[in-house]
């Protein structure tokens, strides 16, 4: 039986980031993953010279928020910057329009009507609201108007978040915006303040992948994280004991057990519910109530000469009233040219989500037909794809629907009765890679504080042995 400072169950980016941070602080850590590889949905595939991302396509870093993590994990030197194109498009009335990013562009764009522009400019006059259950649709309509919701924000929520603006709780799905309202009383004033702050801190947010793709991040964390990874080990039971937790798992019919002072479940909400079901029925019920959206990721490769559009940006989002089945399309080879062979382009289209969940279950033929119908109409594609690759995620992203923050608060209250047990996954705190790294830092800090261990300022070399150090040894190691 292993004796550990911390056991992390689940090897997605959440689990990897927590395990790295705790091991970096000098703790003995193991990570158990039920699949034959870590990384969860993050995977980079190659076919016919194309490089495709199964899930997250890049990292967006605001104001160097995750730079310490990247440095400590050995990822800083592996970063691959996005191509210097900032243009984004959104579909309206059958045409692609550039999304305005400055006030002058906003006043000139044909995307919004004169009345819609006036409504946007009047936003600072809108009073704050005190409704924690306000949906994204209600929040954006109240602050910016219905036109801005339908033409810009609904496509964003349906695309990257795979959610429904009418059901998603604003406080949970768009926490930055609701926080700006509470702090400044205005989204426009808050955006102006943020722009000025970014200018003083070095400019725009940084957007990047890694050499070889996003899977490089996963492989680097596994290889250099300083913790032991046990793949194909599925947890069947956990229970509290004096001083910590016991965990039992199986691999190839063999039973493995471990004692850990801290137990972190970094698995989807339903999987966490199954693990804790014998401990707390109410906690399990709260977790099972969290819904997930299914997504089809459709990668298509083309000869660039067969596409009329210049593809001079990152891609486009699709509003719900467009008549197209897809939620959006990323021009991956415009963002990262090495993802397609010379003279070729890689387009990644997303089907499904809360808006149209049935589309995530279409077969390859129907999926391609829907995608090509849209690409021909909007990009002037004049040929069939020379490469097709489809990734299916039946439970891709959690939906922050309903009274979601209240559900998370109820989960935290139940966890208070189970000291040493932590839940850390993308149903808490955001779905982006950046969000997962930041949440991992908070979770690890909480664990370290609980143990009266201060987090180090510099990297601690990974130990060859994964034996359990005493408290004195661990404390000395990080000082």
N, C-alpha and C positions, 0 to 999 in steps of 0.2 A: 504493500500500500504506500502510495506517495504521500508525503506531508509537505504542504505548500503554504506560502504566504497568501497566494491568490490563485484561484482557478477561474479561467474565462471560458465560458461555453458559447461557441459560435465564432466562426472565423471570417465573417465579413469584415468590411472596413471598420465597423464599430468595435468588434472584438479585437482585431489586430491593433488598432490604435490604443485601446485601453491596456492591452497586454504589453505593448511597447513602452507605454508611459510608466507602468508599474515596474517593469523590469529595469527600465532606465533609472528608476529611483533605488535600485538595489534589492528589490524583492525577488523571491523565487516564484516564478509564474509558469503555469502550463496553460495551453489553449487546446481545448478539445473541439474537434470539428467533425460533424457527421458525414460530410462529403469526402471525396478522395482528394480534394484540394481546398486551400483557403481562398478567400477573396469574394465568396458569395456570387453576386451577379456581375461583379467586375471581372471581365475577361476580355482579352484581345485576341481576335482571330485573324488569320491571313488566308487569302485565296486569290490566286492569279495575279499576285503583285499588289493586291489591295489589303489594307490593314483596317480592321473594323472593331469597334467597341460594342460589347454586348449591352452595357448599361451606361454608366457615367462616361462622358466623352472628354471631360476636362475638369480642371479645378479653377474656381473663381475665388480669388483671395482679396478681400477688402482690407486695405491699410495694414498689410503685413501681419494679419491676425494669426496665421499659422506658421510663420517663418521659423520660430523656435522648434516646432515639431519636425518640420522638414529638415532642418539642420541636424537635429539629434538623431533622426532616423536615417541619415545618409542620403536623403532624397534631393537636397538642394542642388547638388551637382548634376542630377539627372533630369532636371526640369527642361522642358521643351516649350518655348514660348509660342503662343498663337501667332499666326501671320498678322501683320499690322493692318487689319481691316476691321473697322468697328461698325460697319453698316448692318443694320438689322431691318428685316422686312416684315410686314403684316399684310394679310389679304383683306381687301375691301372692294366690294362691287366688281368682282372678277379680275382685279388688278393687284399687283404687288406694289406697296407703297413703303418707302423708307420711313422708319420710325424716328420721329424728331427727338433729338437729345438736347437741344438748346431752345431758348425762348424764341429766337428769330426763326428757327426752323418750324417751330410749332405754329407761329402766326402765318407762315407761308404754305404749309402743307395742305394738300387737298383731302387728306385723310379725314379731317374734322370739318364740320360745317361752321359758318361764322357764329351761329348760336352756341355750338358746342365749344368753340374756342373761348367765347365770353364766359361760359359756365366754368371752364377750367381756370380762367384768370380770376374769377370771383371766389376761388377756393379759400383764400385766407380769411374771408368773411364768414365762413361756415363755422358755427360753434362746435366745441368738443361734445362728444356724446359719452354716456356712461352706461353702455349696454354690453356686458362681456360676452353675450351670446349673439352679437351681431354677425351676420354672415358676410363673406367677402363681397357679395353683390350689394348688400345693404350698405356696407361701409364705403365702398367705392362710389356708389350712386350718390350717397349723401354728401361725400366730400368733393367728387369730381364730375358727377353727372352720369346719366345713363349711356350717353354716346361713348364716353371714354371707357366705361365698363365693357360694352359690347364689342367695340372695335379694337381695344388694346388689352384690357385686363382679363377678360374672359378667355381669350386665346392663350394668355400666359398661364393662367391657373389650369386650364385644360391640357396644356402641353407639358411643360417641365414638371408640374405637380400632379398631373393626371386626375385632377379633382373637378368638382362641380361648384361653380361660384355661388350657386344658390344654397348649397348645403355645407360648404366649407366654412368653418368658424374663422373669422378674420384674425382674431387674437392668436390662433394656433397656426394658421396657414401663412399669414403675412405679419409676423410679429414685429418686424422692423417698421412697417408702416403704422401699425397701431401705436407703437412706442413713440414714433415721431409725432403723431397727433397729440399724445399725452404730454410730450415734452415741450413742443413748440406751438401747439394749437393749430398748425397748418402743415400740410404735406409739402407745398411749394416752398415755404420758408425753410422747412427742415431740409429739403433737397438742396436749396441754395447754400445753407450752412454746411452741409456735407460736402458739396462741391468745393467750397472754399477751404475746408479742412483737408480734403484730398490734395488740393493744389499745394498747400503748405507742407503736406507729408510726402509729396512725390508723385502726385497725379492720379491717373485712373486706376481702377482695380486691375490686378494682374490676372491674366488668364493663361493657363498652361496645361500641358499634359506631361508625359515623361518619355525619354528616349526608349523607343520600342513599344510605346503605348501605355495605357493605364494599368495593365497587368504588371508592368515593371514596378509600380508602387507596391502592389501586393507581394510580389516575389522578394523585393528588398526588405519589407517589414518582416516577412517570414524568415529570411536568411540572416538579417542583422539585428533583429529585435531584442535578442538576449533572453528569449523565453523558449520553452520546449513546445513544439506543435505535435499533436497526436491526431492524425487524420483517420477518417472512417471509424470514429469512436462516438457512438450515439449515447447520450445520457438518458437513463431510464428512471432514475430516482435521485432525489436530494433530500437531506433531512438535517436539522440543526443538532449539534452536539456541543458539549462544553468547550468553549474557546473557538468555535468555528462551525464548519459545515462538512458533512460527508456527501460525497457524490459517487454514484455507481453508473457505469456505462458498459456497453458491450461492443466488441469488435470481433468479427468472424466467430461468433459463438462464445468467445472468452469474456469473462467478467473482469472489469477493472474498477478499482475503488481508489479514492483519494480523499485525504483530509486537507481542507484549506481554511485559513483564518478568514478569508474574504471570498465570496462567490459572486461572480458577475455573469448574468445571463444576457448574452448579446445575440439573441435569436429572435425570429419574428414573434409577434404577440401571441399567436395561437400556439406556437411551439413552447413559449414561456408558460402559457396557461396549462399545457399538459404536464410540464415539469413541476409546477407549484400546486397543481390541483389537489393533491392529498394534504397539503399544508394549509391552504386558505381558499375555500370555495368562492368567497366574495372577490378576492384578488383575481382568481382564475376567470371568473365571470366578466370582470372589467376588461381583462385582456382579450377575451374571446369576442367582445363586442366591437373591437377595432376592425374595421373593414380594410380590404386591400383592393387595388385596381389592377386588372390584367393589361398587359401591353405586348404588342407585336412590334419588333424593331426590324424594319425592312431595309437592307443595304442593297443598293443598286449601283453598278459601275457602268460608265458610258465613255465612248469616244467624245472628247470635248468638242470636236467639230460638229457633232450631231445635236448640240444644244444651243439655242438662239440666245438665251439669257447670258450676260457676262458673269454671273455668279460672283458678283463683287461684294460679298458680305458673308455673314454667318449662316443665313438661311431665313426661313419665314415661319410664322405661326398662322393658324387657320381658325377663324371665328366659327362659332357653332351654326351660324346662319348661312354659311358659305355653300352648302350642298355637297361638299367633299367629305369623304369618310375620315381622312387623316387629321391629326391634331397639329402637325407641323413637320418641317423638313430641315435638317441641318446639312449645309454644304461642307462636308467634312474635309474635302481636299482643298477648299478655299481657306479653311481654318488651319489645317496642317497639311501642306502640299505633299509630304512624304507618305501620306496615307493612300495615295493612288499612283500608279505607274505614270511616267511622262506621257503627256498628251491625253490622259484619262481623268475623269472626275468621279468622286465617290459621293453619292447622295444617300442620306440616312433618314428614313421617313418613319413616323410613329403612328400606329393604329391602336385603338382601344381606349383605355382609361375610363373614368367614370362617365364621360359623355357618351361613349359608344362601346360598352364592354364586349358586345357580341363580336365586334371586328377583331378583337384579339384572339378569337378562336377560329377565324377563317383559315382555310387551307392555303397553300402557297399560290395556287392559281388565282383564287379570288382576291387574295391580298395584293398580288402583283397587278391585277386588273385595276383595282381601286387606286393604287399608287400611280400607275402609268396614266390613268385618266387625268389625274391632277397635274402630273409633271408635264404632260403634253399641253394642257391648257395654260399653265402658268409660266413654264420655263421654255416652251417651244422645243421639247425633246422630239427628235425626228427618227429615232431608232429604238429597237428593243434593247434592254440592258445586256451587255456582254458578260456581266457577273451578277448573280443574285444570291443573297445570303440572308436568311430570316432567323431571328432569335425570338423565342416565345417565353414570356414571363407571366405565368398565370396569376401570381401574387407579386406584382412588381413594386408598387409603392403604397404605403399606408395612406388612408384617406382621413384628413383631419376634419371630419364631418360632425355635425351636431355640437353638443356642449363639450368639446374636446378637452379644453383646459381643465374643466371641472372633473372630467374622467381621469386625467393625469394626476390631479390633486388627490382624488380618491385612491388611486394606485399608490401614491406616496404615503398616504395615511396607513394603508394596509402594510406597506413595507416597513413602517416604523415598528411594527410588531415582530419583524423578522430581522433583527440586527445582523449585519454582515452579509445580507443578500442585496444585490444591486441589479437593476434592469437598465441596460444600455443598448438601445437599438434605434433605428430611424423613425420609430413611432413616437420618439421623445426628442424634441429639440431640432428637427429639420432633417431633410432627406439628402442634402448635397454632401459631397465629400468634405468640403470645408466645415459644414455643420457637424459632421461626425467627428472630425478631428478636434474641434472646439469642445464638443460634449465629452469626448474622451478625456480631455484635459480636466474638465470640471469633475467628472466621475473619479478620476485617479486622485485628484487633489483632495476630494472628500474622503476617500479611503485612507490616504496618507495622513490626513489630519486626524482621522479617527484613531489611527495607530500612534499618534504623536510623533510622526516622522515628517520632517520638512523636505519638500521637493528640492532636488539639487539644481544648481545653476549651470552646471556643465555636465557633459556626457560621462556616464560611468561605463567602462568597457564591459562588454557582454562576458558573462562567466562561462567557462567551458563546462563546469559542473552545474547541474540544476538542483543540487541538494538544498535543504531548508536551512537558512541561516538563523541564528538566534536574533532577537530584537537588538541586542548590543552589536552584533556583527553587521546587521543590515544598516543600523544607524551609523556605524563607523564608516561603512562603505560609501554612503552618500554625503558624508561630511568632507 
